[in-house]
Amino acid sequence: MLGGVEQLVLLALVRLGRDSYGVTVRDEIERRTGRDAHFGTVYTTLARLEDKGFVTSRLGDPTSERGGRRKKHFAITAAGTRQLTESLRGLKTMTRGLGARLELP
């Protein structure tokens, strides 16, 4: 099973597509959940997900607005998609029968 932050990061990657990077992932999580997402937490989670084979990364081109530095772009893998689907299915199953206020749609 994925942890809660891992689920949020993978869901953000699904929403954002292949050109996601740490800042956009953090912003998407904050915008959609209303929760603070710290850069360190997001980048640590992305690295852990990459180690597990659920995320891939690539370096983008250097940009002048970043002082010649490159962005590291992330994308969810097929294995990551399977794991996320399984994890969300498990959550949905666990909420079934708990009442309308706690059930996931």
N, CA, C and O atoms as a DFTB+ gen file, in Angstrom:
420 C
 N C O
     1  1       0.834      -1.188       0.000
     2  2       0.000       0.000       0.000
     3  2       0.877       1.248       0.000
     4  3       1.960       1.284       0.584
     5  1       0.375       2.239      -0.662
     6  2       1.048       3.522      -0.679
     7  2       0.666       4.323       0.555
     8  3      -0.436       4.171       1.082
     9  1       1.570       5.170       1.014
    10  2       1.240       6.100       2.081
    11  2       0.414       7.254       1.534
    12  3       0.313       7.439       0.321
    13  1      -0.169       8.020       2.429
    14  2      -1.027       9.125       2.028
    15  2      -0.320      10.170       1.177
    16  3      -0.877      10.632       0.181
    17  1       0.890      10.547       1.549
    18  2       1.635      11.545       0.772
    19  2       2.023      10.962      -0.580
    20  3       1.992      11.667      -1.588
    21  1       2.386       9.694      -0.614
    22  2       2.706       9.052      -1.894
    23  2       1.494       9.081      -2.820
    24  3       1.631       9.345      -4.015
    25  1       0.317       8.813      -2.278
    26  2      -0.905       8.873      -3.087
    27  2      -1.120      10.274      -3.642
    28  3      -1.420      10.435      -4.825
    29  1      -0.970      11.287      -2.797
    30  2      -1.163      12.663      -3.247
    31  2      -0.172      13.049      -4.339
    32  3      -0.547      13.695      -5.317
    33  1       1.075      12.662      -4.180
    34  2       2.101      12.990      -5.186
    35  2       1.786      12.286      -6.506
    36  3       1.866      12.903      -7.568
    37  1       1.433      11.013      -6.451
    38  2       1.104      10.291      -7.685
    39  2      -0.146      10.863      -8.350
    40  3      -0.197      10.982      -9.574
    41  1      -1.138      11.211      -7.561
    42  2      -2.347      11.822      -8.124
    43  2      -2.016      13.160      -8.791
    44  3      -2.559      13.475      -9.850
    45  1      -1.139      13.937      -8.181
    46  2      -0.715      15.205      -8.788
    47  2      -0.006      14.946     -10.119
    48  3      -0.218      15.675     -11.088
    49  1       0.833      13.914     -10.169
    50  2       1.528      13.586     -11.423
    51  2       0.541      13.174     -12.511
    52  3       0.712      13.540     -13.673
    53  1      -0.480      12.423     -12.145
    54  2      -1.500      12.028     -13.115
    55  2      -2.187      13.278     -13.670
    56  3      -2.388      13.399     -14.878
    57  1      -2.541      14.198     -12.787
    58  2      -3.240      15.416     -13.206
    59  2      -2.351      16.328     -14.053
    60  3      -2.824      16.928     -15.019
    61  1      -1.083      16.434     -13.703
    62  2      -0.191      17.400     -14.342
    63  2       0.463      16.896     -15.624
    64  3       0.840      17.698     -16.478
    65  1       0.602      15.598     -15.770
    66  2       1.212      15.046     -16.974
    67  2       2.727      14.938     -16.891
    68  3       3.321      15.088     -15.823
    69  1       3.335      14.678     -18.035
    70  2       4.761      14.336     -18.105
    71  2       5.723      15.465     -17.746
    72  3       6.867      15.188     -17.384
    73  1       5.312      16.699     -17.831
    74  2       6.234      17.796     -17.544
    75  2       6.134      18.304     -16.110
    76  3       6.499      19.444     -15.825
    77  1       5.646      17.470     -15.223
    78  2       5.539      17.833     -13.809
    79  2       6.931      17.978     -13.205
    80  3       7.863      17.269     -13.582
    81  1       7.053      18.889     -12.284
    82  2       8.277      18.983     -11.501
    83  2       7.890      19.348     -10.075
    84  3       6.721      19.625      -9.803
    85  1       8.843      19.351      -9.174
    86  2       8.543      19.475      -7.754
    87  2       7.622      20.626      -7.385
    88  3       6.698      20.450      -6.591
    89  1       7.862      21.799      -7.951
    90  2       7.049      22.966      -7.610
    91  2       5.607      22.779      -8.063
    92  3       4.678      23.085      -7.315
    93  1       5.410      22.281      -9.277
    94  2       4.037      22.106      -9.766
    95  2       3.306      21.016      -8.992
    96  3       2.100      21.117      -8.763
    97  1       4.026      19.982      -8.592
    98  2       3.422      18.918      -7.782
    99  2       2.981      19.493      -6.436
   100  3       1.856      19.266      -5.991
   101  1       3.877      20.236      -5.800
   102  2       3.532      20.855      -4.515
   103  2       2.339      21.791      -4.654
   104  3       1.417      21.750      -3.838
   105  1       2.352      22.630      -5.679
   106  2       1.255      23.585      -5.886
   107  2      -0.073      22.872      -6.124
   108  3      -1.109      23.303      -5.618
   109  1      -0.046      21.794      -6.884
   110  2      -1.271      21.033      -7.173
   111  2      -1.836      20.408      -5.899
   112  3      -3.046      20.435      -5.674
   113  1      -0.970      19.852      -5.077
   114  2      -1.412      19.260      -3.814
   115  2      -2.025      20.334      -2.918
   116  3      -3.098      20.134      -2.349
   117  1      -1.349      21.463      -2.796
   118  2      -1.866      22.535      -1.943
   119  2      -3.191      23.084      -2.469
   120  3      -4.117      23.330      -1.697
   121  1      -3.275      23.273      -3.773
   122  2      -4.483      23.831      -4.376
   123  2      -5.678      22.903      -4.198
   124  3      -6.778      23.357      -3.883
   125  1      -5.466      21.618      -4.397
   126  2      -6.578      20.668      -4.358
   127  2      -6.947      20.206      -2.957
   128  3      -8.106      19.877      -2.704
   129  1      -5.980      20.174      -2.041
   130  2      -6.270      19.661      -0.692
   131  2      -6.410      20.758       0.354
   132  3      -7.003      20.536       1.409
   133  1      -5.869      21.937       0.070
   134  2      -5.866      23.004       1.064
   135  2      -4.847      22.774       2.170
   136  3      -4.846      23.481       3.177
   137  1      -3.981      21.784       1.982
   138  2      -2.946      21.457       2.967
   139  2      -1.596      21.980       2.503
   140  3      -1.313      22.026       1.306
   141  1      -0.760      22.375       3.469
   142  2       0.605      22.772       3.128
   143  2       1.383      21.538       2.699
   144  3       1.327      20.494       3.348
   145  1       2.098      21.672       1.614
   146  2       2.977      20.603       1.144
   147  2       4.383      21.194       1.081
   148  3       4.651      22.078       0.267
   149  1       5.252      20.722       1.915
   150  2       6.609      21.257       1.986
   151  2       7.463      20.668       0.860
   152  3       7.331      19.498       0.502
   153  1       8.342      21.514       0.316
   154  2       9.200      21.064      -0.775
   155  2       9.985      19.817      -0.400
   156  3      10.072      18.875      -1.188
   157  1      10.549      19.808       0.785
   158  2      11.342      18.657       1.213
   159  2      10.540      17.374       1.206
   160  3      11.035      16.327       0.789
   161  1       9.308      17.450       1.665
   162  2       8.436      16.274       1.682
   163  2       8.130      15.812       0.274
   164  3       8.172      14.615      -0.011
   165  1       7.822      16.753      -0.615
   166  2       7.492      16.402      -2.007
   167  2       8.699      15.771      -2.693
   168  3       8.566      14.727      -3.332
   169  1       9.877      16.390      -2.572
   170  2      11.060      15.852      -3.251
   171  2      11.505      14.516      -2.658
   172  3      11.936      13.629      -3.395
   173  1      11.408      14.362      -1.350
   174  2      11.745      13.082      -0.720
   175  2      10.798      11.993      -1.204
   176  3      11.219      10.872      -1.490
   177  1       9.521      12.329      -1.292
   178  2       8.524      11.363      -1.757
   179  2       8.749      11.010      -3.214
   180  3       8.660       9.840      -3.584
   181  1       9.040      11.998      -4.047
   182  2       9.334      11.717      -5.464
   183  2      10.542      10.788      -5.595
   184  3      10.521       9.860      -6.404
   185  1      11.589      11.025      -4.811
   186  2      12.781      10.167      -4.859
   187  2      12.439       8.747      -4.420
   188  3      12.885       7.782      -5.040
   189  1      11.650       8.612      -3.356
   190  2      11.251       7.283      -2.868
   191  2      10.414       6.556      -3.919
   192  3      10.613       5.365      -4.157
   193  1       9.478       7.273      -4.548
   194  2       8.641       6.666      -5.585
   195  2       9.478       6.262      -6.800
   196  3       9.196       5.252      -7.445
   197  1      10.492       7.042      -7.105
   198  2      11.382       6.682      -8.209
   199  2      12.178       5.431      -7.866
   200  3      12.353       4.555      -8.713
   201  1      12.658       5.340      -6.636
   202  2      13.384       4.138      -6.190
   203  2      12.505       2.888      -6.281
   204  3      13.001       1.796      -6.562
   205  1      11.211       3.049      -6.043
   206  2      10.269       1.931      -6.112
   207  2       9.846       1.601      -7.542
   208  3       9.190       0.586      -7.776
   209  1      10.218       2.454      -8.500
   210  2       9.847       2.220      -9.898
   211  2       8.470       2.754     -10.259
   212  3       7.925       2.398     -11.305
   213  1       7.898       3.603      -9.409
   214  2       6.563       4.140      -9.658
   215  2       6.593       5.489     -10.377
   216  3       5.565       5.981     -10.843
   217  1       7.791       6.077     -10.458
   218  2       7.984       7.384     -11.083
   219  2       9.291       7.350     -11.860
   220  3      10.250       6.698     -11.447
   221  1       9.327       8.051     -12.978
   222  2      10.580       8.261     -13.703
   223  2      10.872       9.757     -13.697
   224  3       9.980      10.579     -13.491
   225  1      12.136      10.090     -13.926
   226  2      12.508      11.503     -13.996
   227  2      13.452      11.730     -15.164
   228  3      14.131      10.820     -15.639
   229  1      13.467      12.971     -15.604
   230  2      14.407      13.396     -16.643
   231  2      14.743      14.857     -16.398
   232  3      13.935      15.609     -15.853
   233  1      15.933      15.248     -16.801
   234  2      16.334      16.638     -16.653
   235  2      15.913      17.422     -17.886
   236  3      16.151      16.994     -19.015
   237  1      15.289      18.568     -17.665
   238  2      14.899      19.450     -18.757
   239  2      16.089      20.294     -19.205
   240  3      17.196      20.162     -18.683
   241  1      15.840      21.148     -20.165
   242  2      16.878      22.051     -20.656
   243  2      17.139      23.155     -19.638
   244  3      16.236      23.546     -18.898
   245  1      18.377      23.659     -19.601
   246  2      18.669      24.792     -18.720
   247  2      17.844      26.011     -19.151
   248  3      17.605      26.213     -20.341
   249  1      17.422      26.806     -18.196
   250  2      16.653      28.012     -18.519
   251  2      17.313      29.221     -17.872
   252  3      17.898      29.129     -16.793
   253  1      17.208      30.361     -18.558
   254  2      17.807      31.583     -18.021
   255  2      17.094      32.043     -16.753
   256  3      17.728      32.590     -15.851
   257  1      15.767      31.823     -16.676
   258  2      15.034      32.246     -15.476
   259  2      15.445      31.456     -14.245
   260  3      15.202      31.887     -13.119
   261  1      16.069      30.296     -14.454
   262  2      16.554      29.489     -13.328
   263  2      18.068      29.596     -13.202
   264  3      18.703      28.750     -12.572
   265  1      18.648      30.637     -13.803
   266  2      20.094      30.834     -13.713
   267  2      20.883      29.742     -14.409
   268  3      21.992      29.406     -13.994
   269  1      20.306      29.184     -15.477
   270  2      20.982      28.130     -16.229
   271  2      20.796      26.736     -15.655
   272  3      21.335      25.764     -16.183
   273  1      20.032      26.639     -14.574
   274  2      19.800      25.318     -13.979
   275  2      18.678      24.601     -14.725
   276  3      17.862      25.222     -15.405
   277  1      18.661      23.291     -14.580
   278  2      17.652      22.458     -15.227
   279  2      16.583      22.035     -14.240
   280  3      16.864      21.837     -13.058
   281  1      15.361      21.896     -14.720
   282  2      14.289      21.334     -13.908
   283  2      14.317      19.821     -14.043
   284  3      14.624      19.282     -15.106
   285  1      13.993      19.150     -12.955
   286  2      13.854      17.702     -12.991
   287  2      12.367      17.398     -13.147
   288  3      11.567      17.686     -12.257
   289  1      12.010      16.817     -14.281
   290  2      10.616      16.504     -14.589
   291  2      10.309      15.063     -14.191
   292  3      11.162      14.181     -14.290
   293  1       9.082      14.844     -13.740
   294  2       8.664      13.531     -13.260
   295  2       7.430      13.056     -14.005
   296  3       6.611      13.857     -14.457
   297  1       7.311      11.745     -14.124
   298  2       6.125      11.123     -14.726
   299  2       5.849       9.817     -13.996
   300  3       6.771       9.128     -13.561
   301  1       4.578       9.487     -13.870
   302  2       4.184       8.226     -13.250
   303  2       4.398       7.106     -14.263
   304  3       4.151       7.286     -15.455
   305  1       4.854       5.962     -13.792
   306  2       5.076       4.799     -14.654
   307  2       3.823       3.925     -14.664
   308  3       2.881       4.161     -13.907
   309  1       3.825       2.919     -15.527
   310  2       2.712       1.961     -15.550
   311  2       2.598       1.257     -14.201
   312  3       1.492       1.034     -13.709
   313  1       3.731       0.909     -13.604
   314  2       3.711       0.263     -12.285
   315  2       3.148       1.219     -11.233
   316  3       2.415       0.795     -10.339
   317  1       3.481       2.485     -11.333
   318  2       2.949       3.487     -10.415
   319  2       1.445       3.644     -10.563
   320  3       0.724       3.774      -9.574
   321  1       0.977       3.630     -11.805
   322  2      -0.460       3.729     -12.062
   323  2      -1.187       2.529     -11.472
   324  3      -2.239       2.684     -10.852
   325  1      -0.635       1.334     -11.661
   326  2      -1.247       0.125     -11.090
   327  2      -1.290       0.199      -9.569
   328  3      -2.307      -0.117      -8.952
   329  1      -0.183       0.618      -8.972
   330  2      -0.111       0.693      -7.514
   331  2      -1.078       1.741      -6.970
   332  3      -1.727       1.517      -5.948
   333  1      -1.174       2.876      -7.644
   334  2      -2.098       3.922      -7.216
   335  2      -3.536       3.441      -7.324
   336  3      -4.331       3.658      -6.409
   337  1      -3.876       2.800      -8.415
   338  2      -5.226       2.278      -8.601
   339  2      -5.574       1.275      -7.501
   340  3      -6.662       1.323      -6.929
   341  1      -4.644       0.372      -7.214
   342  2      -4.860      -0.630      -6.167
   343  2      -5.024       0.029      -4.794
   344  3      -5.882      -0.368      -4.007
   345  1      -4.210       1.018      -4.521
   346  2      -4.263       1.704      -3.240
   347  2      -5.581       2.458      -3.071
   348  3      -6.193       2.410      -2.004
   349  1      -6.016       3.150      -4.117
   350  2      -7.279       3.881      -4.048
   351  2      -8.471       2.934      -3.952
   352  3      -9.452       3.230      -3.270
   353  1      -8.384       1.803      -4.631
   354  2      -9.441       0.794      -4.533
   355  2      -9.541       0.278      -3.092
   356  3     -10.642       0.085      -2.575
   357  1      -8.407       0.060      -2.456
   358  2      -8.398      -0.388      -1.070
   359  2      -9.028       0.634      -0.137
   360  3      -9.785       0.268       0.762
   361  1      -8.725       1.908      -0.341
   362  2      -9.349       2.956       0.472
   363  2     -10.856       2.989       0.283
   364  3     -11.608       3.118       1.249
   365  1     -11.290       2.873      -0.955
   366  2     -12.720       2.902      -1.245
   367  2     -13.419       1.723      -0.569
   368  3     -14.501       1.876      -0.003
   369  1     -12.804       0.565      -0.632
   370  2     -13.370      -0.626       0.000
   371  2     -13.452      -0.451       1.517
   372  3     -14.436      -0.847       2.140
   373  1     -12.424       0.137       2.099
   374  2     -12.405       0.343       3.547
   375  2     -13.480       1.331       4.001
   376  3     -13.955       1.231       5.133
   377  1     -13.873       2.273       3.161
   378  2     -14.877       3.261       3.574
   379  2     -16.307       2.778       3.352
   380  3     -17.253       3.329       3.914
   381  1     -16.451       1.751       2.533
   382  2     -17.802       1.238       2.249
   383  2     -18.498       0.802       3.532
   384  3     -17.942       0.055       4.337
   385  1     -19.731       1.286       3.707
   386  2     -20.528       0.899       4.853
   387  2     -20.316       1.761       6.097
   388  3     -20.927       1.504       7.134
   389  1     -19.463       2.775       6.009
   390  2     -19.208       3.627       7.168
   391  2     -20.166       4.799       7.270
   392  3     -20.087       5.586       8.213
   393  1     -21.058       4.920       6.322
   394  2     -21.987       6.044       6.327
   395  2     -21.619       7.049       5.256
   396  3     -20.467       7.143       4.832
   397  1     -22.610       7.790       4.832
   398  2     -22.441       8.720       3.708
   399  2     -21.347       9.766       3.961
   400  3     -20.705      10.213       3.011
   401  1     -21.126      10.157       5.192
   402  2     -20.123      11.197       5.466
   403  2     -18.697      10.701       5.314
   404  3     -17.781      11.508       5.151
   405  1     -18.488       9.396       5.363
   406  2     -17.126       8.864       5.284
   407  2     -16.863       8.064       4.020
   408  3     -15.714       7.715       3.751
   409  1     -17.876       7.766       3.246
   410  2     -17.675       6.961       2.049
   411  2     -17.119       7.806       0.911
   412  3     -17.495       8.964       0.728
   413  1     -16.225       7.203       0.160
   414  2     -15.689       7.845      -1.036
   415  2     -16.664       7.612      -2.178
   416  3     -17.302       6.560      -2.229
   417  1     -16.795       8.552      -3.085
   418  2     -17.707       8.344      -4.228
   419  2     -17.247       7.209      -5.117
   420  3     -17.899       6.906      -6.117
